[in-house]
Amino acid sequence: MNRLPFSADPRAAAAALVLVATAAPAQVADPARAPVEALDNGLIAIMKGGKKLGATGRAAQIAPVVDRAFDLPYMTRLAVGPLWVQATPAERTALIAAFRKLTISEYARNFADWSGQAFAIDPKVDARGTDRLIKTTLTAPREAPVSIAYRVRMVGTEWKITDVFFKNAISQLTTRRADFATVLGRGGPAALIEHINTLAEKR
């Protein structure tokens, strides 16, 4: 009895194997995941550097990763809200610089040491219009997993992060905008620049 699921003719068998191989190509990772993968790798690296790098060293190491992974000007404008249009060009430049400094500082402060942490990126990428949502999980020994999602959009020829969602629900930009609105209402762009820089300098 022929137990093969195809003809015993070797040429036919070879042809069948080719068809099977070409019918199931290896899954290619969605390019929208690239900035999140770069950020995750950068964070693990500074965590492993830990106290040896120090806060200043961790900030210096993660800074170029943040610059490549995030659309900081766009995020700053969204976080500032309607009063962005009232800011002068010099104030806008200072706001973006302060927002960048805060982002870098918080990563250097919050990812200060490594004890087995790892990131896993969900292979499924969700569409949000022309944007994409990348879901990740941060795990650590003896700790509950933490879900972090990233909204990304195409900027030129590259995908960039435009928002971060803690537990896949709490928007970082929404939280910042609520905080910034109070400061803006009290003292305008100049007060907000000072406020963001003060937050960035916390240890």
PyMOL CGO cylinders between C-alpha atoms (Angstrom):
from pymol import cmd
from pymol.cgo import CYLINDER

trace = [
    CYLINDER, 0.00, 0.00, 0.00, 1.25, 3.47, -0.89, 0.3, 1, 1, 1, 1, 1, 1,
    CYLINDER, 1.25, 3.47, -0.89, 1.41, 5.41, 2.41, 0.3, 1, 1, 1, 1, 1, 1,
    CYLINDER, 1.41, 5.41, 2.41, 2.63, 8.65, 0.83, 0.3, 1, 1, 1, 1, 1, 1,
    CYLINDER, 2.63, 8.65, 0.83, 0.14, 11.51, 0.46, 0.3, 1, 1, 1, 1, 1, 1,
    CYLINDER, 0.14, 11.51, 0.46, 1.39, 12.00, -3.12, 0.3, 1, 1, 1, 1, 1, 1,
    CYLINDER, 1.39, 12.00, -3.12, 2.47, 9.91, -6.09, 0.3, 1, 1, 1, 1, 1, 1,
    CYLINDER, 2.47, 9.91, -6.09, 5.43, 7.59, -5.69, 0.3, 1, 1, 1, 1, 1, 1,
    CYLINDER, 5.43, 7.59, -5.69, 6.94, 9.17, -8.83, 0.3, 1, 1, 1, 1, 1, 1,
    CYLINDER, 6.94, 9.17, -8.83, 10.03, 11.05, -7.43, 0.3, 1, 1, 1, 1, 1, 1,
    CYLINDER, 10.03, 11.05, -7.43, 9.56, 13.92, -9.88, 0.3, 1, 1, 1, 1, 1, 1,
    CYLINDER, 9.56, 13.92, -9.88, 5.96, 14.40, -8.80, 0.3, 1, 1, 1, 1, 1, 1,
    CYLINDER, 5.96, 14.40, -8.80, 6.99, 14.17, -5.15, 0.3, 1, 1, 1, 1, 1, 1,
    CYLINDER, 6.99, 14.17, -5.15, 9.63, 16.86, -5.62, 0.3, 1, 1, 1, 1, 1, 1,
    CYLINDER, 9.63, 16.86, -5.62, 7.12, 19.12, -7.33, 0.3, 1, 1, 1, 1, 1, 1,
    CYLINDER, 7.12, 19.12, -7.33, 4.66, 18.63, -4.49, 0.3, 1, 1, 1, 1, 1, 1,
    CYLINDER, 4.66, 18.63, -4.49, 7.28, 19.56, -1.91, 0.3, 1, 1, 1, 1, 1, 1,
    CYLINDER, 7.28, 19.56, -1.91, 8.07, 22.76, -3.82, 0.3, 1, 1, 1, 1, 1, 1,
    CYLINDER, 8.07, 22.76, -3.82, 4.39, 23.68, -3.84, 0.3, 1, 1, 1, 1, 1, 1,
    CYLINDER, 4.39, 23.68, -3.84, 4.12, 23.09, -0.09, 0.3, 1, 1, 1, 1, 1, 1,
    CYLINDER, 4.12, 23.09, -0.09, 7.23, 25.14, 0.61, 0.3, 1, 1, 1, 1, 1, 1,
    CYLINDER, 7.23, 25.14, 0.61, 6.10, 28.09, -1.50, 0.3, 1, 1, 1, 1, 1, 1,
    CYLINDER, 6.10, 28.09, -1.50, 2.55, 27.99, -0.13, 0.3, 1, 1, 1, 1, 1, 1,
    CYLINDER, 2.55, 27.99, -0.13, 3.68, 28.86, 3.42, 0.3, 1, 1, 1, 1, 1, 1,
    CYLINDER, 3.68, 28.86, 3.42, 6.38, 31.55, 3.30, 0.3, 1, 1, 1, 1, 1, 1,
    CYLINDER, 6.38, 31.55, 3.30, 7.99, 32.74, 6.52, 0.3, 1, 1, 1, 1, 1, 1,
    CYLINDER, 7.99, 32.74, 6.52, 6.03, 35.51, 8.20, 0.3, 1, 1, 1, 1, 1, 1,
    CYLINDER, 6.03, 35.51, 8.20, 7.64, 38.91, 7.67, 0.3, 1, 1, 1, 1, 1, 1,
    CYLINDER, 7.64, 38.91, 7.67, 7.50, 41.30, 10.62, 0.3, 1, 1, 1, 1, 1, 1,
    CYLINDER, 7.50, 41.30, 10.62, 5.41, 44.42, 10.01, 0.3, 1, 1, 1, 1, 1, 1,
    CYLINDER, 5.41, 44.42, 10.01, 7.79, 47.39, 9.46, 0.3, 1, 1, 1, 1, 1, 1,
    CYLINDER, 7.79, 47.39, 9.46, 5.54, 49.49, 11.71, 0.3, 1, 1, 1, 1, 1, 1,
    CYLINDER, 5.54, 49.49, 11.71, 7.05, 47.57, 14.63, 0.3, 1, 1, 1, 1, 1, 1,
    CYLINDER, 7.05, 47.57, 14.63, 10.55, 48.94, 13.94, 0.3, 1, 1, 1, 1, 1, 1,
    CYLINDER, 10.55, 48.94, 13.94, 10.52, 52.01, 16.26, 0.3, 1, 1, 1, 1, 1, 1,
    CYLINDER, 10.52, 52.01, 16.26, 9.05, 49.98, 19.11, 0.3, 1, 1, 1, 1, 1, 1,
    CYLINDER, 9.05, 49.98, 19.11, 11.65, 47.23, 18.68, 0.3, 1, 1, 1, 1, 1, 1,
    CYLINDER, 11.65, 47.23, 18.68, 14.42, 49.85, 18.67, 0.3, 1, 1, 1, 1, 1, 1,
    CYLINDER, 14.42, 49.85, 18.67, 13.03, 51.47, 21.82, 0.3, 1, 1, 1, 1, 1, 1,
    CYLINDER, 13.03, 51.47, 21.82, 12.65, 48.13, 23.62, 0.3, 1, 1, 1, 1, 1, 1,
    CYLINDER, 12.65, 48.13, 23.62, 16.22, 47.14, 22.76, 0.3, 1, 1, 1, 1, 1, 1,
    CYLINDER, 16.22, 47.14, 22.76, 17.49, 50.54, 23.87, 0.3, 1, 1, 1, 1, 1, 1,
    CYLINDER, 17.49, 50.54, 23.87, 15.68, 50.31, 27.20, 0.3, 1, 1, 1, 1, 1, 1,
    CYLINDER, 15.68, 50.31, 27.20, 17.03, 46.84, 27.93, 0.3, 1, 1, 1, 1, 1, 1,
    CYLINDER, 17.03, 46.84, 27.93, 20.53, 48.13, 27.14, 0.3, 1, 1, 1, 1, 1, 1,
    CYLINDER, 20.53, 48.13, 27.14, 20.34, 51.05, 29.59, 0.3, 1, 1, 1, 1, 1, 1,
    CYLINDER, 20.34, 51.05, 29.59, 18.78, 48.81, 32.23, 0.3, 1, 1, 1, 1, 1, 1,
    CYLINDER, 18.78, 48.81, 32.23, 21.72, 46.46, 31.93, 0.3, 1, 1, 1, 1, 1, 1,
    CYLINDER, 21.72, 46.46, 31.93, 24.06, 49.47, 32.16, 0.3, 1, 1, 1, 1, 1, 1,
    CYLINDER, 24.06, 49.47, 32.16, 22.29, 50.39, 35.39, 0.3, 1, 1, 1, 1, 1, 1,
    CYLINDER, 22.29, 50.39, 35.39, 24.29, 52.10, 38.12, 0.3, 1, 1, 1, 1, 1, 1,
    CYLINDER, 24.29, 52.10, 38.12, 27.49, 51.78, 36.11, 0.3, 1, 1, 1, 1, 1, 1,
    CYLINDER, 27.49, 51.78, 36.11, 26.09, 54.18, 33.54, 0.3, 1, 1, 1, 1, 1, 1,
    CYLINDER, 26.09, 54.18, 33.54, 24.34, 56.38, 36.08, 0.3, 1, 1, 1, 1, 1, 1,
    CYLINDER, 24.34, 56.38, 36.08, 21.36, 58.57, 35.26, 0.3, 1, 1, 1, 1, 1, 1,
    CYLINDER, 21.36, 58.57, 35.26, 23.42, 60.85, 33.02, 0.3, 1, 1, 1, 1, 1, 1,
    CYLINDER, 23.42, 60.85, 33.02, 24.94, 57.92, 31.14, 0.3, 1, 1, 1, 1, 1, 1,
    CYLINDER, 24.94, 57.92, 31.14, 21.58, 56.20, 30.68, 0.3, 1, 1, 1, 1, 1, 1,
    CYLINDER, 21.58, 56.20, 30.68, 20.08, 59.44, 29.36, 0.3, 1, 1, 1, 1, 1, 1,
    CYLINDER, 20.08, 59.44, 29.36, 22.94, 59.92, 26.92, 0.3, 1, 1, 1, 1, 1, 1,
    CYLINDER, 22.94, 59.92, 26.92, 22.61, 56.35, 25.66, 0.3, 1, 1, 1, 1, 1, 1,
    CYLINDER, 22.61, 56.35, 25.66, 18.83, 56.36, 25.21, 0.3, 1, 1, 1, 1, 1, 1,
    CYLINDER, 18.83, 56.36, 25.21, 18.69, 59.88, 23.68, 0.3, 1, 1, 1, 1, 1, 1,
    CYLINDER, 18.69, 59.88, 23.68, 19.50, 58.89, 20.07, 0.3, 1, 1, 1, 1, 1, 1,
    CYLINDER, 19.50, 58.89, 20.07, 17.06, 55.97, 20.34, 0.3, 1, 1, 1, 1, 1, 1,
    CYLINDER, 17.06, 55.97, 20.34, 14.30, 58.35, 21.44, 0.3, 1, 1, 1, 1, 1, 1,
    CYLINDER, 14.30, 58.35, 21.44, 15.13, 60.75, 18.61, 0.3, 1, 1, 1, 1, 1, 1,
    CYLINDER, 15.13, 60.75, 18.61, 14.82, 57.97, 16.02, 0.3, 1, 1, 1, 1, 1, 1,
    CYLINDER, 14.82, 57.97, 16.02, 11.79, 56.21, 17.51, 0.3, 1, 1, 1, 1, 1, 1,
    CYLINDER, 11.79, 56.21, 17.51, 9.50, 59.16, 18.38, 0.3, 1, 1, 1, 1, 1, 1,
    CYLINDER, 9.50, 59.16, 18.38, 7.90, 61.98, 16.40, 0.3, 1, 1, 1, 1, 1, 1,
    CYLINDER, 7.90, 61.98, 16.40, 8.68, 64.46, 19.18, 0.3, 1, 1, 1, 1, 1, 1,
    CYLINDER, 8.68, 64.46, 19.18, 7.58, 67.69, 17.40, 0.3, 1, 1, 1, 1, 1, 1,
    CYLINDER, 7.58, 67.69, 17.40, 4.17, 66.15, 16.60, 0.3, 1, 1, 1, 1, 1, 1,
    CYLINDER, 4.17, 66.15, 16.60, 3.76, 64.79, 20.13, 0.3, 1, 1, 1, 1, 1, 1,
    CYLINDER, 3.76, 64.79, 20.13, 4.70, 68.15, 21.66, 0.3, 1, 1, 1, 1, 1, 1,
    CYLINDER, 4.70, 68.15, 21.66, 2.13, 69.95, 19.54, 0.3, 1, 1, 1, 1, 1, 1,
    CYLINDER, 2.13, 69.95, 19.54, -0.61, 67.50, 20.54, 0.3, 1, 1, 1, 1, 1, 1,
    CYLINDER, -0.61, 67.50, 20.54, 0.35, 67.67, 24.21, 0.3, 1, 1, 1, 1, 1, 1,
    CYLINDER, 0.35, 67.67, 24.21, 0.30, 71.49, 24.22, 0.3, 1, 1, 1, 1, 1, 1,
    CYLINDER, 0.30, 71.49, 24.22, -3.06, 71.59, 22.46, 0.3, 1, 1, 1, 1, 1, 1,
    CYLINDER, -3.06, 71.59, 22.46, -4.84, 74.66, 20.99, 0.3, 1, 1, 1, 1, 1, 1,
    CYLINDER, -4.84, 74.66, 20.99, -2.44, 77.15, 22.59, 0.3, 1, 1, 1, 1, 1, 1,
    CYLINDER, -2.44, 77.15, 22.59, 0.33, 75.79, 20.34, 0.3, 1, 1, 1, 1, 1, 1,
    CYLINDER, 0.33, 75.79, 20.34, -0.80, 78.18, 17.58, 0.3, 1, 1, 1, 1, 1, 1,
    CYLINDER, -0.80, 78.18, 17.58, -0.32, 81.14, 19.93, 0.3, 1, 1, 1, 1, 1, 1,
    CYLINDER, -0.32, 81.14, 19.93, 3.28, 80.22, 20.76, 0.3, 1, 1, 1, 1, 1, 1,
    CYLINDER, 3.28, 80.22, 20.76, 6.07, 82.04, 18.94, 0.3, 1, 1, 1, 1, 1, 1,
    CYLINDER, 6.07, 82.04, 18.94, 8.52, 80.03, 16.79, 0.3, 1, 1, 1, 1, 1, 1,
    CYLINDER, 8.52, 80.03, 16.79, 11.14, 80.38, 19.54, 0.3, 1, 1, 1, 1, 1, 1,
    CYLINDER, 11.14, 80.38, 19.54, 8.66, 79.12, 22.17, 0.3, 1, 1, 1, 1, 1, 1,
    CYLINDER, 8.66, 79.12, 22.17, 7.71, 76.16, 19.98, 0.3, 1, 1, 1, 1, 1, 1,
    CYLINDER, 7.71, 76.16, 19.98, 11.36, 75.22, 19.56, 0.3, 1, 1, 1, 1, 1, 1,
    CYLINDER, 11.36, 75.22, 19.56, 11.89, 75.47, 23.33, 0.3, 1, 1, 1, 1, 1, 1,
    CYLINDER, 11.89, 75.47, 23.33, 8.77, 73.41, 24.02, 0.3, 1, 1, 1, 1, 1, 1,
    CYLINDER, 8.77, 73.41, 24.02, 9.94, 70.61, 21.71, 0.3, 1, 1, 1, 1, 1, 1,
    CYLINDER, 9.94, 70.61, 21.71, 13.40, 70.65, 23.32, 0.3, 1, 1, 1, 1, 1, 1,
    CYLINDER, 13.40, 70.65, 23.32, 11.88, 70.51, 26.81, 0.3, 1, 1, 1, 1, 1, 1,
    CYLINDER, 11.88, 70.51, 26.81, 9.49, 67.69, 25.81, 0.3, 1, 1, 1, 1, 1, 1,
    CYLINDER, 9.49, 67.69, 25.81, 12.43, 65.73, 24.36, 0.3, 1, 1, 1, 1, 1, 1,
    CYLINDER, 12.43, 65.73, 24.36, 14.44, 66.27, 27.55, 0.3, 1, 1, 1, 1, 1, 1,
    CYLINDER, 14.44, 66.27, 27.55, 11.51, 65.06, 29.67, 0.3, 1, 1, 1, 1, 1, 1,
    CYLINDER, 11.51, 65.06, 29.67, 11.00, 61.94, 27.56, 0.3, 1, 1, 1, 1, 1, 1,
    CYLINDER, 11.00, 61.94, 27.56, 14.68, 61.00, 27.76, 0.3, 1, 1, 1, 1, 1, 1,
    CYLINDER, 14.68, 61.00, 27.76, 14.90, 61.79, 31.46, 0.3, 1, 1, 1, 1, 1, 1,
    CYLINDER, 14.90, 61.79, 31.46, 11.89, 59.67, 32.37, 0.3, 1, 1, 1, 1, 1, 1,
    CYLINDER, 11.89, 59.67, 32.37, 13.23, 56.64, 30.51, 0.3, 1, 1, 1, 1, 1, 1,
    CYLINDER, 13.23, 56.64, 30.51, 16.64, 57.03, 32.15, 0.3, 1, 1, 1, 1, 1, 1,
    CYLINDER, 16.64, 57.03, 32.15, 14.99, 57.34, 35.56, 0.3, 1, 1, 1, 1, 1, 1,
    CYLINDER, 14.99, 57.34, 35.56, 12.36, 54.60, 35.21, 0.3, 1, 1, 1, 1, 1, 1,
    CYLINDER, 12.36, 54.60, 35.21, 14.58, 51.99, 33.52, 0.3, 1, 1, 1, 1, 1, 1,
    CYLINDER, 14.58, 51.99, 33.52, 17.54, 52.21, 35.88, 0.3, 1, 1, 1, 1, 1, 1,
    CYLINDER, 17.54, 52.21, 35.88, 18.49, 48.56, 36.48, 0.3, 1, 1, 1, 1, 1, 1,
    CYLINDER, 18.49, 48.56, 36.48, 17.97, 45.11, 35.01, 0.3, 1, 1, 1, 1, 1, 1,
    CYLINDER, 17.97, 45.11, 35.01, 16.84, 42.00, 36.87, 0.3, 1, 1, 1, 1, 1, 1,
    CYLINDER, 16.84, 42.00, 36.87, 15.65, 39.77, 34.06, 0.3, 1, 1, 1, 1, 1, 1,
    CYLINDER, 15.65, 39.77, 34.06, 13.13, 42.09, 32.41, 0.3, 1, 1, 1, 1, 1, 1,
    CYLINDER, 13.13, 42.09, 32.41, 12.16, 41.44, 28.81, 0.3, 1, 1, 1, 1, 1, 1,
    CYLINDER, 12.16, 41.44, 28.81, 9.85, 42.91, 26.19, 0.3, 1, 1, 1, 1, 1, 1,
    CYLINDER, 9.85, 42.91, 26.19, 7.63, 40.88, 23.88, 0.3, 1, 1, 1, 1, 1, 1,
    CYLINDER, 7.63, 40.88, 23.88, 5.91, 42.48, 20.89, 0.3, 1, 1, 1, 1, 1, 1,
    CYLINDER, 5.91, 42.48, 20.89, 2.56, 41.14, 19.73, 0.3, 1, 1, 1, 1, 1, 1,
    CYLINDER, 2.56, 41.14, 19.73, 2.99, 40.07, 16.08, 0.3, 1, 1, 1, 1, 1, 1,
    CYLINDER, 2.99, 40.07, 16.08, -0.51, 41.34, 15.32, 0.3, 1, 1, 1, 1, 1, 1,
    CYLINDER, -0.51, 41.34, 15.32, -0.47, 45.00, 14.29, 0.3, 1, 1, 1, 1, 1, 1,
    CYLINDER, -0.47, 45.00, 14.29, -3.80, 46.84, 14.52, 0.3, 1, 1, 1, 1, 1, 1,
    CYLINDER, -3.80, 46.84, 14.52, -4.73, 49.58, 12.06, 0.3, 1, 1, 1, 1, 1, 1,
    CYLINDER, -4.73, 49.58, 12.06, -6.00, 52.94, 13.30, 0.3, 1, 1, 1, 1, 1, 1,
    CYLINDER, -6.00, 52.94, 13.30, -6.78, 54.66, 10.03, 0.3, 1, 1, 1, 1, 1, 1,
    CYLINDER, -6.78, 54.66, 10.03, -3.36, 55.31, 8.51, 0.3, 1, 1, 1, 1, 1, 1,
    CYLINDER, -3.36, 55.31, 8.51, -1.73, 54.80, 11.93, 0.3, 1, 1, 1, 1, 1, 1,
    CYLINDER, -1.73, 54.80, 11.93, -0.84, 51.48, 13.53, 0.3, 1, 1, 1, 1, 1, 1,
    CYLINDER, -0.84, 51.48, 13.53, -1.06, 50.21, 17.11, 0.3, 1, 1, 1, 1, 1, 1,
    CYLINDER, -1.06, 50.21, 17.11, 1.80, 48.05, 18.37, 0.3, 1, 1, 1, 1, 1, 1,
    CYLINDER, 1.80, 48.05, 18.37, 1.16, 46.10, 21.59, 0.3, 1, 1, 1, 1, 1, 1,
    CYLINDER, 1.16, 46.10, 21.59, 3.96, 44.93, 23.84, 0.3, 1, 1, 1, 1, 1, 1,
    CYLINDER, 3.96, 44.93, 23.84, 4.35, 43.22, 27.20, 0.3, 1, 1, 1, 1, 1, 1,
    CYLINDER, 4.35, 43.22, 27.20, 7.05, 43.95, 29.76, 0.3, 1, 1, 1, 1, 1, 1,
    CYLINDER, 7.05, 43.95, 29.76, 7.82, 40.98, 31.96, 0.3, 1, 1, 1, 1, 1, 1,
    CYLINDER, 7.82, 40.98, 31.96, 10.03, 40.64, 35.01, 0.3, 1, 1, 1, 1, 1, 1,
    CYLINDER, 10.03, 40.64, 35.01, 10.68, 37.76, 37.41, 0.3, 1, 1, 1, 1, 1, 1,
    CYLINDER, 10.68, 37.76, 37.41, 8.16, 37.61, 40.26, 0.3, 1, 1, 1, 1, 1, 1,
    CYLINDER, 8.16, 37.61, 40.26, 6.25, 40.61, 38.91, 0.3, 1, 1, 1, 1, 1, 1,
    CYLINDER, 6.25, 40.61, 38.91, 2.97, 40.91, 37.03, 0.3, 1, 1, 1, 1, 1, 1,
    CYLINDER, 2.97, 40.91, 37.03, 3.35, 41.54, 33.28, 0.3, 1, 1, 1, 1, 1, 1,
    CYLINDER, 3.35, 41.54, 33.28, 2.80, 45.14, 32.16, 0.3, 1, 1, 1, 1, 1, 1,
    CYLINDER, 2.80, 45.14, 32.16, 1.02, 45.90, 28.89, 0.3, 1, 1, 1, 1, 1, 1,
    CYLINDER, 1.02, 45.90, 28.89, 2.30, 48.87, 26.90, 0.3, 1, 1, 1, 1, 1, 1,
    CYLINDER, 2.30, 48.87, 26.90, 0.91, 49.87, 23.49, 0.3, 1, 1, 1, 1, 1, 1,
    CYLINDER, 0.91, 49.87, 23.49, 2.36, 52.35, 21.02, 0.3, 1, 1, 1, 1, 1, 1,
    CYLINDER, 2.36, 52.35, 21.02, 0.59, 54.34, 18.34, 0.3, 1, 1, 1, 1, 1, 1,
    CYLINDER, 0.59, 54.34, 18.34, 2.83, 54.86, 15.32, 0.3, 1, 1, 1, 1, 1, 1,
    CYLINDER, 2.83, 54.86, 15.32, 2.48, 56.79, 12.09, 0.3, 1, 1, 1, 1, 1, 1,
    CYLINDER, 2.48, 56.79, 12.09, 4.48, 57.15, 8.91, 0.3, 1, 1, 1, 1, 1, 1,
    CYLINDER, 4.48, 57.15, 8.91, 6.71, 60.23, 8.89, 0.3, 1, 1, 1, 1, 1, 1,
    CYLINDER, 6.71, 60.23, 8.89, 8.46, 60.55, 5.55, 0.3, 1, 1, 1, 1, 1, 1,
    CYLINDER, 8.46, 60.55, 5.55, 9.72, 57.01, 4.94, 0.3, 1, 1, 1, 1, 1, 1,
    CYLINDER, 9.72, 57.01, 4.94, 9.86, 55.88, 8.58, 0.3, 1, 1, 1, 1, 1, 1,
    CYLINDER, 9.86, 55.88, 8.58, 7.38, 54.79, 11.22, 0.3, 1, 1, 1, 1, 1, 1,
    CYLINDER, 7.38, 54.79, 11.22, 7.48, 56.92, 14.36, 0.3, 1, 1, 1, 1, 1, 1,
    CYLINDER, 7.48, 56.92, 14.36, 5.84, 56.57, 17.77, 0.3, 1, 1, 1, 1, 1, 1,
    CYLINDER, 5.84, 56.57, 17.77, 3.23, 59.26, 18.49, 0.3, 1, 1, 1, 1, 1, 1,
    CYLINDER, 3.23, 59.26, 18.49, 1.68, 58.05, 21.75, 0.3, 1, 1, 1, 1, 1, 1,
    CYLINDER, 1.68, 58.05, 21.75, 2.23, 55.49, 24.50, 0.3, 1, 1, 1, 1, 1, 1,
    CYLINDER, 2.23, 55.49, 24.50, -0.61, 53.66, 26.27, 0.3, 1, 1, 1, 1, 1, 1,
    CYLINDER, -0.61, 53.66, 26.27, 0.09, 52.23, 29.72, 0.3, 1, 1, 1, 1, 1, 1,
    CYLINDER, 0.09, 52.23, 29.72, -1.89, 49.01, 30.25, 0.3, 1, 1, 1, 1, 1, 1,
    CYLINDER, -1.89, 49.01, 30.25, -3.05, 49.50, 26.64, 0.3, 1, 1, 1, 1, 1, 1,
    CYLINDER, -3.05, 49.50, 26.64, -5.48, 52.17, 27.84, 0.3, 1, 1, 1, 1, 1, 1,
    CYLINDER, -5.48, 52.17, 27.84, -3.94, 55.21, 29.52, 0.3, 1, 1, 1, 1, 1, 1,
    CYLINDER, -3.94, 55.21, 29.52, -2.70, 57.65, 26.87, 0.3, 1, 1, 1, 1, 1, 1,
    CYLINDER, -2.70, 57.65, 26.87, 0.51, 59.42, 27.83, 0.3, 1, 1, 1, 1, 1, 1,
    CYLINDER, 0.51, 59.42, 27.83, -0.37, 62.37, 25.58, 0.3, 1, 1, 1, 1, 1, 1,
    CYLINDER, -0.37, 62.37, 25.58, -3.82, 62.75, 27.16, 0.3, 1, 1, 1, 1, 1, 1,
    CYLINDER, -3.82, 62.75, 27.16, -2.27, 62.72, 30.63, 0.3, 1, 1, 1, 1, 1, 1,
    CYLINDER, -2.27, 62.72, 30.63, 0.37, 65.26, 29.66, 0.3, 1, 1, 1, 1, 1, 1,
    CYLINDER, 0.37, 65.26, 29.66, -2.14, 67.51, 27.93, 0.3, 1, 1, 1, 1, 1, 1,
    CYLINDER, -2.14, 67.51, 27.93, -4.27, 67.68, 31.09, 0.3, 1, 1, 1, 1, 1, 1,
    CYLINDER, -4.27, 67.68, 31.09, -1.19, 68.59, 33.15, 0.3, 1, 1, 1, 1, 1, 1,
    CYLINDER, -1.19, 68.59, 33.15, 0.08, 71.09, 30.59, 0.3, 1, 1, 1, 1, 1, 1,
    CYLINDER, 0.08, 71.09, 30.59, -3.31, 72.81, 30.22, 0.3, 1, 1, 1, 1, 1, 1,
    CYLINDER, -3.31, 72.81, 30.22, -3.27, 73.90, 33.86, 0.3, 1, 1, 1, 1, 1, 1,
    CYLINDER, -3.27, 73.90, 33.86, 0.22, 75.40, 33.54, 0.3, 1, 1, 1, 1, 1, 1,
    CYLINDER, 0.22, 75.40, 33.54, -0.58, 77.06, 30.21, 0.3, 1, 1, 1, 1, 1, 1,
    CYLINDER, -0.58, 77.06, 30.21, -3.71, 78.64, 31.66, 0.3, 1, 1, 1, 1, 1, 1,
    CYLINDER, -3.71, 78.64, 31.66, -1.65, 80.03, 34.52, 0.3, 1, 1, 1, 1, 1, 1,
    CYLINDER, -1.65, 80.03, 34.52, 1.38, 81.36, 32.67, 0.3, 1, 1, 1, 1, 1, 1,
    CYLINDER, 1.38, 81.36, 32.67, 1.33, 80.57, 28.95, 0.3, 1, 1, 1, 1, 1, 1,
    CYLINDER, 1.33, 80.57, 28.95, 4.10, 78.88, 26.93, 0.3, 1, 1, 1, 1, 1, 1,
    CYLINDER, 4.10, 78.88, 26.93, 6.94, 80.36, 28.99, 0.3, 1, 1, 1, 1, 1, 1,
    CYLINDER, 6.94, 80.36, 28.99, 5.55, 78.85, 32.19, 0.3, 1, 1, 1, 1, 1, 1,
    CYLINDER, 5.55, 78.85, 32.19, 5.05, 75.50, 30.47, 0.3, 1, 1, 1, 1, 1, 1,
    CYLINDER, 5.05, 75.50, 30.47, 8.63, 75.42, 29.20, 0.3, 1, 1, 1, 1, 1, 1,
    CYLINDER, 8.63, 75.42, 29.20, 9.87, 76.00, 32.75, 0.3, 1, 1, 1, 1, 1, 1,
    CYLINDER, 9.87, 76.00, 32.75, 7.45, 73.37, 34.11, 0.3, 1, 1, 1, 1, 1, 1,
    CYLINDER, 7.45, 73.37, 34.11, 8.54, 70.67, 31.64, 0.3, 1, 1, 1, 1, 1, 1,
    CYLINDER, 8.54, 70.67, 31.64, 12.23, 71.37, 32.24, 0.3, 1, 1, 1, 1, 1, 1,
    CYLINDER, 12.23, 71.37, 32.24, 11.66, 71.14, 36.00, 0.3, 1, 1, 1, 1, 1, 1,
    CYLINDER, 11.66, 71.14, 36.00, 9.97, 67.75, 35.57, 0.3, 1, 1, 1, 1, 1, 1,
    CYLINDER, 9.97, 67.75, 35.57, 12.88, 66.59, 33.38, 0.3, 1, 1, 1, 1, 1, 1,
    CYLINDER, 12.88, 66.59, 33.38, 15.44, 67.50, 36.01, 0.3, 1, 1, 1, 1, 1, 1,
    CYLINDER, 15.44, 67.50, 36.01, 13.83, 65.42, 38.77, 0.3, 1, 1, 1, 1, 1, 1,
    CYLINDER, 13.83, 65.42, 38.77, 15.96, 62.56, 40.08, 0.3, 1, 1, 1, 1, 1, 1,
]
cmd.load_cgo(trace, "trace")
